[in-house]
Amino acid sequence: MESVLPAIWAKIAGGFAHIEAPSVGLLELLAVTLVAAAVSTIPVTWRFFALFVTLVHELGHAVAGIMTGRIVTSIKLRFDHSGVTSSYGNLGGPGEVWCTFWGYPVPAVVGGALIWAGLSGWAPAALSIGAIVLLATVLVIRNWAGLSVVLSVMAASIALLLLASGEILGYATVFLGIGLLIGSVRDWFKVLSVHTSRQDEIETSDAQILSRFTGIPSPVWLGLFAVPILGAWFFAATSVHQVFAAATA
């Protein structure tokens, strides 16, 4: 164990170097996209992958809170794909609004960034950053379900860094990015359904919470959630287009 931990840390730290971008052809990208779409839509696999999406959602709240000087006190994840992040700070209302908003959009934002990283040679850096963020997250996880999710994702990230080639890292990062993009859309429609047909759950909706904070109707917040989600999809599509444009130039 004494020799393993330094090796793992060295691999994480070394991951911040740029590597040669994987040579992604149309067939390879189509295959990765189909697998990611399957994992993100088939109920059996979605039951597990959605836990990762929920983790990113809650980390979005946490990081947004930290950006405003808030102190994150706890993150809880549940196996029913729900979660809650608690924080406090001096900014009061504006800080709470900013922190609450960046839940649903963040899986898409991270997904778009992962696709860019995977296609441009920064996959190891993306996974290294993820491993470090997850290591810090362990300090504020307050339930066993959440801890098991965080440790599982962290172990998968470290295993990829230790064992996978640069090309496999690129494909894996693109796969995760596509899955998060699809997951973000699924979750947006899920929260939309809360407001349209599942009124008994509406008090736990981020859009409803933001409406109580600001007086702005929840449908407006649902629309605002969609803006960065669509922007992330556009960014990802642009990244893919640039790769193929460079390959055919």
C-alpha positions in Angstrom: 0.0 0.0 0.0 2.9 2.4 0.8 4.2 2.1 -2.7 0.7 2.0 -4.4 -0.5 5.4 -3.1 2.5 7.4 -4.3 2.2 5.7 -7.7 -1.5 6.6 -8.0 -0.8 10.2 -7.0 2.0 10.4 -9.5 -0.3 9.2 -12.2 -3.0 11.7 -11.3 -0.4 14.6 -11.2 1.1 13.4 -14.5 -2.3 13.4 -16.1 -2.1 17.2 -16.5 0.3 16.8 -19.5 -1.1 17.1 -22.9 -1.1 13.9 -25.0 -1.7 13.2 -28.7 -5.3 13.4 -29.5 -6.9 10.1 -30.5 -7.6 9.6 -34.2 -11.3 9.5 -34.1 -13.1 8.4 -37.3 -16.8 8.6 -38.0 -17.3 4.9 -37.2 -15.5 5.1 -33.9 -17.4 8.2 -32.9 -20.7 6.6 -33.9 -19.9 3.5 -31.9 -19.0 5.5 -28.8 -22.1 7.6 -29.2 -24.4 4.6 -29.5 -22.9 2.9 -26.5 -23.2 6.1 -24.4 -26.8 6.6 -25.6 -27.6 3.0 -24.7 -26.1 3.4 -21.2 -28.0 6.7 -20.8 -31.4 5.4 -21.9 -31.8 1.6 -21.2 -33.4 1.4 -17.8 -31.1 -1.2 -16.3 -27.9 0.8 -17.1 -29.5 4.2 -16.6 -30.3 3.1 -13.0 -26.5 3.1 -12.3 -25.3 5.8 -14.7 -27.9 8.3 -13.3 -26.1 8.1 -10.0 -23.1 9.6 -11.7 -25.3 12.3 -13.3 -26.8 13.1 -9.9 -23.3 13.3 -8.4 -22.3 15.9 -11.0 -25.6 17.7 -10.4 -24.9 18.1 -6.7 -21.2 19.0 -7.3 -22.6 21.8 -9.5 -24.4 23.2 -6.6 -21.3 22.8 -4.4 -18.9 24.4 -6.8 -21.3 27.3 -7.5 -21.6 27.8 -3.8 -17.9 27.9 -3.3 -17.6 30.4 -6.1 -19.7 32.8 -4.0 -17.7 32.2 -0.9 -20.2 29.8 0.6 -19.1 26.9 2.8 -20.4 23.5 1.7 -21.3 21.5 4.8 -22.8 18.3 3.3 -23.7 16.4 0.2 -26.1 13.5 0.3 -26.9 11.2 -2.6 -29.6 8.5 -2.7 -30.0 5.5 -4.8 -33.3 6.8 -6.1 -31.3 9.4 -8.0 -32.1 12.3 -5.7 -29.6 14.3 -3.7 -29.2 17.5 -1.6 -26.3 19.9 -1.1 -26.2 22.1 2.0 -24.1 25.3 2.3 -24.1 28.6 4.1 -22.4 32.0 3.4 -22.5 35.7 3.7 -24.0 36.5 0.3 -27.5 35.4 1.5 -30.1 35.5 -1.3 -27.8 36.1 -4.3 -25.5 33.3 -3.2 -28.3 30.9 -2.7 -29.8 31.7 -6.1 -26.5 31.2 -7.8 -25.8 28.0 -5.9 -29.3 26.6 -6.5 -29.3 27.4 -10.2 -26.2 25.4 -11.1 -27.6 21.9 -10.6 -29.4 20.8 -13.7 -27.1 22.7 -16.2 -23.8 21.4 -14.9 -24.0 17.7 -16.1 -24.3 19.2 -19.6 -21.5 21.7 -19.1 -19.2 19.0 -17.8 -20.3 16.7 -20.6 -19.4 19.3 -23.3 -16.1 19.9 -21.6 -15.3 16.2 -21.4 -16.0 15.7 -25.1 -13.7 18.6 -26.0 -11.0 17.2 -23.7 -11.3 13.7 -25.1 -11.0 14.9 -28.7 -8.2 17.4 -28.1 -5.7 15.3 -26.1 -6.7 16.6 -22.6 -8.5 13.4 -21.5 -5.9 12.5 -18.7 -6.2 16.1 -17.4 -10.0 15.8 -17.3 -9.8 12.5 -15.4 -7.1 13.8 -13.0 -9.2 16.9 -12.2 -12.2 14.7 -11.6 -10.3 12.4 -9.3 -9.0 15.3 -7.2 -12.5 16.9 -7.0 -13.9 13.5 -5.9 -11.2 13.1 -3.3 -12.2 16.5 -1.9 -15.9 15.5 -2.1 -15.3 12.6 0.3 -14.8 15.2 3.0 -18.4 16.5 2.7 -20.3 13.4 1.9 -22.7 12.6 4.7 -24.4 9.3 3.9 -23.3 5.8 2.9 -25.1 5.8 -0.5 -23.3 9.0 -1.5 -19.9 7.8 -0.3 -20.3 4.6 -2.3 -21.1 6.5 -5.4 -18.2 8.9 -5.0 -15.7 6.2 -4.2 -16.9 4.1 -7.2 -16.5 6.9 -9.6 -13.1 7.9 -8.2 -11.9 4.3 -8.4 -13.0 4.1 -12.1 -11.2 7.4 -12.9 -8.0 6.2 -11.2 -8.2 2.8 -12.9 -8.5 4.4 -16.3 -5.5 6.7 -15.6 -3.4 3.8 -14.4 -4.3 1.2 -16.9 -5.7 2.7 -20.1 -3.7 4.0 -23.1 -4.0 7.6 -24.3 -6.4 6.6 -27.0 -8.7 4.6 -24.7 -8.7 7.6 -22.3 -9.9 9.8 -25.1 -12.7 7.4 -26.0 -13.7 6.9 -22.4 -13.8 10.7 -21.8 -15.9 11.3 -24.9 -18.2 8.4 -23.8 -18.7 10.0 -20.3 -19.3 13.4 -22.0 -22.0 12.1 -24.3 -23.6 10.2 -21.4 -23.7 13.4 -19.3 -25.2 15.4 -22.1 -28.0 12.9 -22.6 -28.4 12.6 -18.9 -28.8 16.3 -18.5 -31.7 16.3 -21.0 -33.3 13.4 -19.3 -33.1 15.2 -16.0 -34.5 18.4 -17.4 -37.5 16.6 -18.8 -37.8 14.9 -15.4 -38.0 18.2 -13.5 -40.4 19.5 -16.2 -42.7 16.6 -15.5 -42.6 17.5 -11.8 -44.1 20.9 -12.7 -46.7 19.5 -15.2 -47.9 16.2 -13.8 -46.2 15.4 -10.5 -47.3 18.4 -8.4 -46.8 16.4 -5.1 -43.0 16.7 -5.7 -42.9 20.3 -6.8 -41.6 21.7 -3.5 -38.3 19.8 -4.0 -37.8 21.2 -7.5 -34.8 23.5 -7.9 -37.0 25.7 -10.2 -39.6 26.0 -7.5 -37.0 26.8 -4.8 -35.6 29.5 -7.0 -39.1 30.9 -7.5 -39.5 31.1 -3.8 -36.2 32.9 -3.5 -36.8 35.4 -6.2 -40.5 35.6 -7.0 -39.7 34.8 -10.6 -42.1 32.0 -11.9 -40.6 28.5 -11.9 -41.3 28.1 -15.7 -38.8 30.9 -16.3 -36.2 29.1 -14.3 -36.9 25.9 -16.2 -36.2 27.8 -19.4 -33.1 29.3 -18.0 -31.8 25.8 -17.1 -32.2 24.8 -20.7 -30.0 27.7 -22.0 -26.6 26.3 -20.8 -27.7 22.8 -21.5 -28.3 23.7 -25.2 -25.1 25.7 -25.2 -23.2 22.7 -24.0 -24.7 20.5 -26.8 -23.7 23.2 -29.3 -20.2 23.4 -27.9 -19.8 19.6 -28.1 -21.1 19.5 -31.7 -18.6 22.3 -32.6 -15.8 20.3 -31.0 -16.7 17.2 -33.0 -17.0 19.3 -36.2 -13.6 20.9 -35.7 -12.0 17.4 -35.3 -13.4 16.2 -38.6 -12.7 19.4 -40.4 -9.1 19.2 -39.3 -8.9 15.6 -40.4 -10.2 16.3 -43.8 -8.2 19.5 -44.4 
